[in-house]
Amino acid sequence: MITNEAVRLFTQTNAFLRTVSRQYDDQFARTGAKIGNTLRIRLPNDYLVGTGPAITPQGTNEQNTTLTVATQKHVPVSFGTAEKTMSLDDFSERILAPAVNRLAAAVAGDLMTLADSSATLVMNTAGGNLASPIPQTWLRAGAYLDQNLAPRMDRQIILDPITQANTVGTLAGLFNPQQKISGQYETGLITKDTLGFDWMYDQTTKIHTVGTFSAGTVNGAGQTGNTLVVNAITGTLNKGDIITIAGVNAINRLTGQTQGELRQFVVTANVASGATSIPIYPAIVPAPAAYNTVTASPANSAAISLVATAGSSYRQNLAFYPEAFTLATADLEMPTAGVVQAARAEFDGVSLRMIEAYDVMNDALITRMDILYGFAAIRPEWACVVADVV
């Protein structure tokens, strides 16, 4: 009962954990999962739109990617027999909830690093300087998700608490239903069905610091793929920085026409000053082609630019569709020796294990709660960072 309650609390404690895609592979339930094992993660299907009466049938081949379950976190607690005699509700409130909250926050802190994988960045620049988001900023984030074919339903926004405070006031003057305005005034929170998103705040959001990049150009025309070959760059790029390339526009993948603005690429690993290649996402795939992303490959000597100001910092609020990110958990081994009792439970895509052992030296019962997990950005283009001032 305690383990079932713990895993239920875990899935409801943290806003980001609650909203991302969660997957659990039961193949490990029979044999046990060990650090380094992998899970199969389903990728969303993608199709091309054709024109005219003639067709070329496209097979529906379910795509999978492997995700390494490489992180184990735990919370060790000690409690006596008196606590165990309490009702489950009392025990959950006094002992279990604080422990689960800490564990969930630690996992969410890891998961929130996936913000650095998000493929687009939206900012409100007032007078050329970064300012807090306004309604148009959030609407533009939704437009970027539309352009990248993210489904409309169940879109989420995870706010830094400071951004939450900055944003509530900016929505008061909109033509919102009276009930929504009243609720925002009374609670200081934005909740559901506002500007096309469900809103939640989370203390595990990150602050991103942009690299010192100041100049760089493409080395060689016609490039494709996830590595951009460049002439030696000046300054550094940090993982999560967003760049554009002159002349490389985003494409409407349904019509094959330009979106009318430069394609944004996220830098997927730190890049040192003087480097001659930049790892990026999405891949450069010029039309016409499956999974096309841009109107054309970059020209030789095309200029590379940062979207945000070099050296600046901003709060990484996230607007996303849940399947942009995935948290995957697997079952840990259940020991049979040296324990008083043990239990393992799975709920809503999360597996937790609890083990109780007797400490003969101190005449105490020691309980540990463990989770084995991995995480990945499955569709980074279905997420958009909305920057706020620090």
Secondary structure, 3 states (H helix, E strand, C coil): CHHHHHHHHHHHHCHHHHHCEEEECCHHHHHCECCCCEEEEEECCCCCCCCCCCCCCCCCCCEEEEEECCEEEEEEEECCHHHHCCCHHHHHHHHHHHHHHHHHHHHHHHHHHHHHHCCEEECEEECCEEECCCHHHHHHHHHHHHHCCCCCCCCEEEECHHHHHHHHHHHCCCCCCHHHHHHHHHHCCCCCCECCEEEEECCCCCEEECCCCCECEECCCCCCEEEEEECCCECCECCCCEEEECCCEEECCCCCCEEEEECCEEECCCECCCCCEEEEEEEECECCCCCCCECCCCCCCCEEEECCCCCCEEEEEEEECHHHEEEEEECECCCCCCCCEEEEEEECCEEEEEEEEEECCCCEEEEEEEEEEEEEECCHHHEEEEEECC
